[in-house]
Amino acid sequence: MSSWKALSFSEMIDKVKPALEELFETVKSVVGDVAAAFKQFMTDAKPVFEFIATGIAGVINGVLAAVTPIVNAVNNIIKMVANVVKALLALLKGDFKGFVSYTKEGLKNMLDAIKNLLEAKLSFFKGLFGTFGKDIASNAMQWGIDMMNNLIEGIKGMIDRVRCYQRRGGCNSKLHPLLRT
């Protein structure tokens, strides 16, 4: 065997070329297999990603629907505290009519705050399940339609097979090319 120093560049390439070609083919094959596996994974995982994205959109929609009632509840709580302070000041001044008026207004603000907090909770769930529920219902509807179409195609196929066997002259069905004679 000759030394690498004694070989010309083209002779070196000729010696290494078969190994590099084999390596390239192996790498190409592996990359192709990985790409096919990744493509299949993405196809299989697409419903999961859509489900997660729909869930996130539902949560965001629910939070946005709940913001206004929460802001209103905070506003009612601030007004309630102000009315309690005014009621105490009116009581200290001896203004019993003002005390009763501010107390009533404070209680009204407290009830409005509770109502707004309940409305926020309800709005959140309506927003969450409004988006999320529509997607689930839509997917269920499509699944049902696909199932019925597949069932109909299966029944047509069975009827076609029975007709082919009854004729005994061969099956020329487009649905069942394997049964043709």
BELBELJO-V273750 format. One record per pair of residues at least 12 apart in sequence whose ideal C-beta (glycine too) atoms are under 8 Angstrom apart, sorted by the first residue. I is the first residue (numbers start at 0). J is the second residue. Records with the same first field share a line. If there is no record, write none. Layout:
# BELBELJO-V273750
I->J ; J
This chain:
# BELBELJO-V273750
49->134
50->134
53->130 ; 131 ; 134
54->131
56->130 ; 131
57->126 ; 127 ; 128 ; 129 ; 130 ; 131
58->127
60->126 ; 127 ; 129 ; 130
61->122 ; 123 ; 124 ; 125 ; 126 ; 127 ; 128 ; 130
62->123 ; 126
63->126
64->122 ; 123 ; 125 ; 126
65->119 ; 120 ; 122 ; 123 ; 126
67->122
68->115 ; 116 ; 118 ; 119 ; 122
69->115 ; 116 ; 119
71->111 ; 115
72->111 ; 112 ; 113 ; 115 ; 116 ; 119
73->112
75->108 ; 109 ; 111 ; 112 ; 115
76->108 ; 109 ; 112
78->104 ; 105 ; 108
79->105 ; 106 ; 108 ; 109 ; 112
82->101 ; 102 ; 104 ; 105 ; 108
83->101 ; 102 ; 105
85->97 ; 101
86->98 ; 101 ; 102 ; 105
89->101
155->174
156->174 ; 175
159->172 ; 174 ; 175
160->175 ; 178
163->175 ; 178
168->180
